[in-house]
């Protein structure tokens, strides 16, 4: 299975270098990396150009297009170049060597459209995300967030997948469309989760696909950004996707 891995950089080239180094060390080899600098305006472009590997394709944006605009560029590239699947990985995440291999294996099951990872904090001691859930109150949340790593649930089907470390079949985006760029960042993956579920696609959480995540390394560079985006996007997910009878 031919995989495209999309990594988005915004003023975080040091984290990105670590992310890319871990990807180049993956046990699964049939992949290429589409690395996007999202209008950083700092030393990022100069530093990222130093990354030398035939599997890395560097794309430069003049301005920050947000998470949604950035990853959509990579997803379009994956579709245009006939990749069977596309992985989205946060630049502040470091994948275990067998991460991609363990994501690919469940995706070989024809009934699964996306496989999401077990995200741990940067120390590896606490859970950051083990698949996403959506409550009857209309509030999305990260399963097992903040619990010890050894409490991680077993692999299985989940409502949603994090945009920070998930492998999607490219056919999903061909059929339901790309990320909604009105979201810019935050809860855009919940929107995709809903759209996948409503289209009949199944999402799998894989316990063995592990990444260490430096939480909010990018968004923390913009004061107040996270709070503003979350409160703007929460009702948008609800009104756009939740069926009226619910």
C-alpha positions as CSV (number, residue, x, y, z in Angstrom):
1,X,0.0,0.0,0.0
2,X,1.5,3.3,-1.1
3,X,1.2,6.0,1.6
4,X,1.6,9.7,1.6
5,X,2.4,11.3,4.9
6,X,1.4,15.0,5.3
7,X,3.3,17.1,7.9
8,X,2.5,20.7,8.4
9,X,5.1,23.2,9.8
10,X,4.4,26.6,11.2
11,X,7.3,28.3,13.1
12,X,8.3,24.9,14.5
13,X,11.2,23.6,12.4
14,X,13.0,22.1,15.4
15,X,10.0,19.9,16.2
16,X,9.5,19.1,12.5
17,X,13.1,17.9,12.2
18,X,12.5,15.4,15.0
19,X,9.2,14.3,13.4
20,X,10.7,13.8,10.0
21,X,13.7,11.9,11.4
22,X,11.4,9.4,13.1
23,X,9.4,9.0,9.9
24,X,12.5,8.2,7.9
25,X,13.3,5.5,10.5
26,X,9.9,3.7,10.0
27,X,9.9,-0.1,9.4
28,X,7.3,0.4,6.7
29,X,9.0,1.8,3.7
30,X,6.4,2.4,1.0
31,X,5.7,6.0,1.7
32,X,6.6,9.6,0.7
33,X,6.4,12.7,2.9
34,X,4.7,15.9,1.8
35,X,6.1,18.5,4.1
36,X,4.4,21.9,4.0
37,X,5.7,25.1,5.5
38,X,2.5,27.1,6.2
39,X,3.9,30.7,5.8
40,X,6.1,30.5,8.9
41,X,8.1,33.7,8.0
42,X,11.0,32.6,10.3
43,X,14.0,30.3,9.8
44,X,11.8,27.4,8.9
45,X,12.2,27.4,5.2
46,X,15.9,27.7,5.3
47,X,16.2,24.9,7.9
48,X,13.6,22.5,6.2
49,X,15.5,22.8,2.9
50,X,18.4,21.1,4.6
51,X,16.4,17.9,4.9
52,X,17.8,15.7,2.2
53,X,15.9,12.5,1.3
54,X,14.2,11.4,-1.9
55,X,11.0,10.7,0.0
56,X,10.6,14.3,1.2
57,X,8.7,16.8,-1.0
58,X,8.8,20.3,0.4
59,X,5.9,22.7,-0.4
60,X,6.1,26.4,0.6
61,X,3.0,28.5,1.3
62,X,3.3,32.3,1.4
63,X,0.8,32.7,4.3
64,X,-0.7,30.6,7.1
65,X,-3.6,28.7,5.6
66,X,-4.5,27.0,9.0
67,X,-4.4,23.3,9.7
68,X,-7.3,22.7,7.3
69,X,-5.9,24.6,4.4
70,X,-2.5,23.2,4.9
71,X,-3.4,19.5,5.1
72,X,-5.8,19.9,2.2
73,X,-2.9,20.8,0.0
74,X,-1.2,17.6,1.0
75,X,-4.3,15.5,0.6
76,X,-4.8,16.9,-2.9
77,X,-1.3,16.0,-3.8
78,X,-1.8,12.4,-2.5
79,X,-4.9,12.0,-4.6
80,X,-3.3,13.5,-7.7
81,X,-0.4,11.1,-7.3
82,X,-2.5,8.0,-6.8
83,X,-1.6,7.2,-3.2
84,X,-3.9,4.6,-1.7
85,X,-3.8,6.3,1.7
86,X,-2.7,9.5,3.3
87,X,-1.5,9.9,6.9
88,X,-1.7,13.2,8.7
89,X,0.9,13.6,11.4
90,X,1.4,16.7,13.6
91,X,4.9,18.1,13.3
92,X,5.2,18.1,17.1
93,X,4.7,14.3,17.2
94,X,7.4,11.7,17.1
95,X,6.3,8.3,15.8
96,X,7.5,4.9,17.1
97,X,9.5,3.0,14.4
98,X,6.6,0.6,13.8
99,X,3.9,3.3,13.8
100,X,3.1,3.4,10.1
101,X,3.3,-0.4,9.8
102,X,0.8,-0.8,12.6
103,X,-1.6,1.7,11.0
104,X,-1.4,0.0,7.6
105,X,-2.3,-3.5,8.8
106,X,-5.9,-2.7,10.0
107,X,-6.4,-0.6,6.9
108,X,-6.0,-3.7,4.7
109,X,-9.3,-4.7,6.1
110,X,-11.8,-3.5,3.5
111,X,-14.3,-2.5,6.1
112,X,-12.0,0.1,7.7
113,X,-11.6,3.6,6.2
114,X,-9.3,5.2,8.7
115,X,-7.0,4.1,11.5
116,X,-6.0,6.4,14.3
117,X,-3.1,6.2,16.7
118,X,-2.5,6.0,20.4
119,X,-1.1,9.4,21.2
120,X,0.9,9.7,24.4
121,X,2.4,12.9,25.9
122,X,6.0,13.7,25.2
123,X,7.2,11.7,28.2
124,X,5.3,8.6,27.1
125,X,3.7,8.3,30.5
126,X,0.2,9.8,30.0
127,X,-2.4,9.3,27.3
128,X,-3.1,12.3,25.0
129,X,-5.7,10.6,22.8
130,X,-6.9,7.1,22.2
131,X,-9.6,7.9,19.6
132,X,-12.2,10.6,19.8
133,X,-15.7,10.5,21.2
134,X,-18.8,12.8,20.8
135,X,-21.2,13.1,23.7
136,X,-24.9,13.5,23.7
137,X,-24.3,17.1,24.9
138,X,-22.6,17.9,21.6
139,X,-19.1,18.0,23.1
140,X,-16.2,16.1,21.4
141,X,-13.4,14.8,23.7
142,X,-10.3,12.7,23.6
143,X,-10.7,9.2,25.0
144,X,-8.6,8.4,28.1
145,X,-6.9,11.8,28.0
146,X,-4.6,12.3,31.0
147,X,-4.7,8.7,32.2
148,X,-1.6,6.6,32.6
149,X,-0.2,5.1,29.4
150,X,-0.7,1.5,30.8
151,X,-4.5,2.3,31.0
152,X,-4.7,2.6,27.2
153,X,-7.7,0.7,25.8
154,X,-7.4,-2.2,23.4
155,X,-7.8,-1.6,19.7
156,X,-11.3,-1.3,18.3
157,X,-13.8,0.8,16.4
158,X,-14.3,4.4,17.6
159,X,-16.4,7.4,16.7
160,X,-13.6,9.5,15.5
161,X,-9.9,9.9,14.7
162,X,-7.5,12.7,15.6
163,X,-6.2,14.8,12.7
164,X,-2.9,14.7,14.5
165,X,-1.9,11.1,13.8
166,X,-4.3,9.2,11.5
167,X,-4.1,7.1,8.3
168,X,-7.1,7.6,5.9
169,X,-7.9,5.9,2.6
170,X,-7.7,8.6,-0.1
171,X,-11.1,7.4,-1.4
172,X,-12.7,8.9,1.7
173,X,-11.7,12.4,0.7
174,X,-12.7,11.8,-2.9
175,X,-16.2,10.8,-1.7
176,X,-16.9,13.2,1.2
177,X,-14.6,16.1,0.3
178,X,-11.6,17.6,2.1
179,X,-11.3,19.3,5.4
180,X,-13.7,22.2,5.8
181,X,-11.4,25.3,5.7
182,X,-13.9,27.4,7.6
183,X,-12.7,25.6,10.7
184,X,-9.1,26.8,10.1
185,X,-7.9,24.7,13.1
186,X,-9.5,22.7,16.0
187,X,-12.5,20.4,15.7
188,X,-12.0,20.1,11.9
189,X,-11.2,16.4,12.5
190,X,-14.5,16.0,14.4
191,X,-16.3,17.5,11.4
192,X,-14.6,14.9,9.2
193,X,-15.5,12.2,11.7
194,X,-19.1,13.0,11.5
195,X,-19.0,13.2,7.7
196,X,-17.3,9.8,7.6
197,X,-19.9,8.2,10.0
198,X,-22.8,9.6,8.1
199,X,-21.4,8.2,4.9
200,X,-21.1,4.8,6.4
201,X,-17.3,4.7,6.9
202,X,-15.7,2.9,9.8
203,X,-12.8,4.3,12.0
204,X,-10.4,2.0,13.9
205,X,-8.2,2.9,16.8
206,X,-4.9,1.0,16.9
207,X,-3.3,0.7,20.3
208,X,0.1,-0.5,18.8
209,X,0.5,2.6,16.6
210,X,2.1,5.0,19.1
211,X,3.3,8.6,18.8
212,X,4.7,10.9,21.5
213,X,3.0,14.3,21.2
214,X,4.3,17.7,22.4
215,X,0.8,19.0,23.0
216,X,-0.2,22.4,21.4
217,X,3.4,23.2,20.4
218,X,2.1,25.1,17.3
219,X,-1.0,26.8,18.6
220,X,0.7,28.1,21.7
221,X,2.7,30.4,19.5
222,X,-0.5,32.5,19.0
223,X,-1.9,33.8,22.3
224,X,-5.6,33.0,22.8
225,X,-5.8,31.1,19.5
226,X,-6.9,27.8,21.0
227,X,-9.8,29.1,23.1
228,X,-11.1,31.3,20.3
229,X,-11.0,28.5,17.7
230,X,-12.6,25.9,20.0
231,X,-15.5,28.1,20.9
232,X,-16.1,29.2,17.3
233,X,-16.0,25.7,15.9
234,X,-17.9,23.7,18.5
235,X,-21.3,24.9,17.5
236,X,-20.4,24.7,13.8
237,X,-19.7,21.0,14.1
238,X,-23.0,20.5,15.9
239,X,-25.3,22.4,13.5
240,X,-23.5,21.2,10.4
241,X,-23.5,17.5,11.1
242,X,-25.7,16.2,13.9
243,X,-28.9,14.7,12.4
244,X,-32.1,16.6,13.4
245,X,-33.7,13.6,15.3
246,X,-30.6,13.5,17.5
